[in-house]
Amino acid sequence: MRQKYKEAGINTYVALWKGPSQEQVDALKGLGMKLVCHQNEFGLKQKDDATIIAWMHGDEPDNAQSKQGGGYGPPSFPKRSSRTIRRCTTPTRRVP
């Protein structure tokens, strides 16, 4: 599927289901595509890989959040959201 995106002229992938993973990053790198992704354990170890161009924040932290077992609870606390945003905007590598 990623090849079809490349052929359509898309050059950057935003978000990866259950990723990033080695397989996903390798596939995008092979196509010459860039990536905006979450800061999971694997992604943070790849912080010097030029394929990853930015970190993303979780989706809509100000909306009701899914509860374990179903249903929805209150939105995330602003303190938690600001901590996550700060983590995503703190430089993890030097840009030449």
MODELLER restraints for C-alpha pairs under 7 A, 6 or more apart:
rsr = mdl.restraints
at = mdl.atoms
rsr.add(forms.Gaussian(group=physical.xy_distance, feature=features.Distance(at['CA:11:A'], at['CA:33:A']), mean=4.93, stdev=0.5))
rsr.add(forms.Gaussian(group=physical.xy_distance, feature=features.Distance(at['CA:11:A'], at['CA:34:A']), mean=6.26, stdev=0.5))
rsr.add(forms.Gaussian(group=physical.xy_distance, feature=features.Distance(at['CA:12:A'], at['CA:33:A']), mean=5.47, stdev=0.5))
rsr.add(forms.Gaussian(group=physical.xy_distance, feature=features.Distance(at['CA:12:A'], at['CA:34:A']), mean=4.55, stdev=0.5))
rsr.add(forms.Gaussian(group=physical.xy_distance, feature=features.Distance(at['CA:12:A'], at['CA:35:A']), mean=5.49, stdev=0.5))
rsr.add(forms.Gaussian(group=physical.xy_distance, feature=features.Distance(at['CA:13:A'], at['CA:34:A']), mean=6.15, stdev=0.5))
rsr.add(forms.Gaussian(group=physical.xy_distance, feature=features.Distance(at['CA:13:A'], at['CA:35:A']), mean=4.81, stdev=0.5))
rsr.add(forms.Gaussian(group=physical.xy_distance, feature=features.Distance(at['CA:13:A'], at['CA:36:A']), mean=6.27, stdev=0.5))
rsr.add(forms.Gaussian(group=physical.xy_distance, feature=features.Distance(at['CA:14:A'], at['CA:35:A']), mean=5.90, stdev=0.5))
rsr.add(forms.Gaussian(group=physical.xy_distance, feature=features.Distance(at['CA:14:A'], at['CA:36:A']), mean=4.75, stdev=0.5))
rsr.add(forms.Gaussian(group=physical.xy_distance, feature=features.Distance(at['CA:14:A'], at['CA:37:A']), mean=6.22, stdev=0.5))
rsr.add(forms.Gaussian(group=physical.xy_distance, feature=features.Distance(at['CA:15:A'], at['CA:36:A']), mean=6.07, stdev=0.5))
rsr.add(forms.Gaussian(group=physical.xy_distance, feature=features.Distance(at['CA:15:A'], at['CA:37:A']), mean=4.88, stdev=0.5))
rsr.add(forms.Gaussian(group=physical.xy_distance, feature=features.Distance(at['CA:16:A'], at['CA:37:A']), mean=6.66, stdev=0.5))
rsr.add(forms.Gaussian(group=physical.xy_distance, feature=features.Distance(at['CA:20:A'], at['CA:37:A']), mean=6.56, stdev=0.5))
rsr.add(forms.Gaussian(group=physical.xy_distance, feature=features.Distance(at['CA:20:A'], at['CA:42:A']), mean=6.75, stdev=0.5))
rsr.add(forms.Gaussian(group=physical.xy_distance, feature=features.Distance(at['CA:20:A'], at['CA:43:A']), mean=5.91, stdev=0.5))
rsr.add(forms.Gaussian(group=physical.xy_distance, feature=features.Distance(at['CA:21:A'], at['CA:42:A']), mean=6.36, stdev=0.5))
rsr.add(forms.Gaussian(group=physical.xy_distance, feature=features.Distance(at['CA:28:A'], at['CA:34:A']), mean=6.81, stdev=0.5))
rsr.add(forms.Gaussian(group=physical.xy_distance, feature=features.Distance(at['CA:29:A'], at['CA:51:A']), mean=6.16, stdev=0.5))
rsr.add(forms.Gaussian(group=physical.xy_distance, feature=features.Distance(at['CA:33:A'], at['CA:51:A']), mean=6.95, stdev=0.5))
rsr.add(forms.Gaussian(group=physical.xy_distance, feature=features.Distance(at['CA:34:A'], at['CA:51:A']), mean=4.74, stdev=0.5))
rsr.add(forms.Gaussian(group=physical.xy_distance, feature=features.Distance(at['CA:34:A'], at['CA:52:A']), mean=5.97, stdev=0.5))
rsr.add(forms.Gaussian(group=physical.xy_distance, feature=features.Distance(at['CA:34:A'], at['CA:53:A']), mean=6.43, stdev=0.5))
rsr.add(forms.Gaussian(group=physical.xy_distance, feature=features.Distance(at['CA:35:A'], at['CA:51:A']), mean=5.83, stdev=0.5))
rsr.add(forms.Gaussian(group=physical.xy_distance, feature=features.Distance(at['CA:35:A'], at['CA:52:A']), mean=4.70, stdev=0.5))
rsr.add(forms.Gaussian(group=physical.xy_distance, feature=features.Distance(at['CA:35:A'], at['CA:53:A']), mean=5.83, stdev=0.5))
rsr.add(forms.Gaussian(group=physical.xy_distance, feature=features.Distance(at['CA:36:A'], at['CA:52:A']), mean=5.93, stdev=0.5))
rsr.add(forms.Gaussian(group=physical.xy_distance, feature=features.Distance(at['CA:36:A'], at['CA:53:A']), mean=5.83, stdev=0.5))
rsr.add(forms.Gaussian(group=physical.xy_distance, feature=features.Distance(at['CA:36:A'], at['CA:54:A']), mean=4.77, stdev=0.5))
rsr.add(forms.Gaussian(group=physical.xy_distance, feature=features.Distance(at['CA:36:A'], at['CA:55:A']), mean=5.51, stdev=0.5))
rsr.add(forms.Gaussian(group=physical.xy_distance, feature=features.Distance(at['CA:36:A'], at['CA:56:A']), mean=6.22, stdev=0.5))
rsr.add(forms.Gaussian(group=physical.xy_distance, feature=features.Distance(at['CA:37:A'], at['CA:54:A']), mean=6.71, stdev=0.5))
rsr.add(forms.Gaussian(group=physical.xy_distance, feature=features.Distance(at['CA:37:A'], at['CA:55:A']), mean=5.11, stdev=0.5))
rsr.add(forms.Gaussian(group=physical.xy_distance, feature=features.Distance(at['CA:37:A'], at['CA:56:A']), mean=5.29, stdev=0.5))
rsr.add(forms.Gaussian(group=physical.xy_distance, feature=features.Distance(at['CA:38:A'], at['CA:55:A']), mean=5.56, stdev=0.5))
rsr.add(forms.Gaussian(group=physical.xy_distance, feature=features.Distance(at['CA:38:A'], at['CA:56:A']), mean=5.15, stdev=0.5))
rsr.add(forms.Gaussian(group=physical.xy_distance, feature=features.Distance(at['CA:38:A'], at['CA:57:A']), mean=6.75, stdev=0.5))
rsr.add(forms.Gaussian(group=physical.xy_distance, feature=features.Distance(at['CA:39:A'], at['CA:55:A']), mean=6.33, stdev=0.5))
rsr.add(forms.Gaussian(group=physical.xy_distance, feature=features.Distance(at['CA:47:A'], at['CA:92:A']), mean=6.45, stdev=0.5))
rsr.add(forms.Gaussian(group=physical.xy_distance, feature=features.Distance(at['CA:47:A'], at['CA:93:A']), mean=6.72, stdev=0.5))
rsr.add(forms.Gaussian(group=physical.xy_distance, feature=features.Distance(at['CA:48:A'], at['CA:93:A']), mean=6.44, stdev=0.5))
rsr.add(forms.Gaussian(group=physical.xy_distance, feature=features.Distance(at['CA:55:A'], at['CA:88:A']), mean=5.56, stdev=0.5))
rsr.add(forms.Gaussian(group=physical.xy_distance, feature=features.Distance(at['CA:56:A'], at['CA:88:A']), mean=6.53, stdev=0.5))
rsr.add(forms.Gaussian(group=physical.xy_distance, feature=features.Distance(at['CA:57:A'], at['CA:84:A']), mean=6.87, stdev=0.5))
rsr.add(forms.Gaussian(group=physical.xy_distance, feature=features.Distance(at['CA:57:A'], at['CA:85:A']), mean=6.38, stdev=0.5))
rsr.add(forms.Gaussian(group=physical.xy_distance, feature=features.Distance(at['CA:57:A'], at['CA:88:A']), mean=6.60, stdev=0.5))
rsr.add(forms.Gaussian(group=physical.xy_distance, feature=features.Distance(at['CA:61:A'], at['CA:75:A']), mean=6.28, stdev=0.5))
rsr.add(forms.Gaussian(group=physical.xy_distance, feature=features.Distance(at['CA:61:A'], at['CA:76:A']), mean=5.46, stdev=0.5))
rsr.add(forms.Gaussian(group=physical.xy_distance, feature=features.Distance(at['CA:61:A'], at['CA:81:A']), mean=6.54, stdev=0.5))
rsr.add(forms.Gaussian(group=physical.xy_distance, feature=features.Distance(at['CA:62:A'], at['CA:75:A']), mean=5.06, stdev=0.5))
rsr.add(forms.Gaussian(group=physical.xy_distance, feature=features.Distance(at['CA:62:A'], at['CA:76:A']), mean=5.93, stdev=0.5))
rsr.add(forms.Gaussian(group=physical.xy_distance, feature=features.Distance(at['CA:63:A'], at['CA:75:A']), mean=4.90, stdev=0.5))
rsr.add(forms.Gaussian(group=physical.xy_distance, feature=features.Distance(at['CA:64:A'], at['CA:72:A']), mean=5.90, stdev=0.5))
rsr.add(forms.Gaussian(group=physical.xy_distance, feature=features.Distance(at['CA:64:A'], at['CA:73:A']), mean=5.52, stdev=0.5))
rsr.add(forms.Gaussian(group=physical.xy_distance, feature=features.Distance(at['CA:64:A'], at['CA:74:A']), mean=4.80, stdev=0.5))
rsr.add(forms.Gaussian(group=physical.xy_distance, feature=features.Distance(at['CA:64:A'], at['CA:75:A']), mean=4.28, stdev=0.5))
rsr.add(forms.Gaussian(group=physical.xy_distance, feature=features.Distance(at['CA:65:A'], at['CA:72:A']), mean=5.44, stdev=0.5))
rsr.add(forms.Gaussian(group=physical.xy_distance, feature=features.Distance(at['CA:65:A'], at['CA:73:A']), mean=5.31, stdev=0.5))
rsr.add(forms.Gaussian(group=physical.xy_distance, feature=features.Distance(at['CA:65:A'], at['CA:74:A']), mean=6.05, stdev=0.5))
rsr.add(forms.Gaussian(group=physical.xy_distance, feature=features.Distance(at['CA:65:A'], at['CA:75:A']), mean=5.54, stdev=0.5))
rsr.add(forms.Gaussian(group=physical.xy_distance, feature=features.Distance(at['CA:65:A'], at['CA:76:A']), mean=6.97, stdev=0.5))
rsr.add(forms.Gaussian(group=physical.xy_distance, feature=features.Distance(at['CA:66:A'], at['CA:72:A']), mean=4.51, stdev=0.5))
rsr.add(forms.Gaussian(group=physical.xy_distance, feature=features.Distance(at['CA:66:A'], at['CA:73:A']), mean=6.22, stdev=0.5))
rsr.add(forms.Gaussian(group=physical.xy_distance, feature=features.Distance(at['CA:67:A'], at['CA:73:A']), mean=5.89, stdev=0.5))
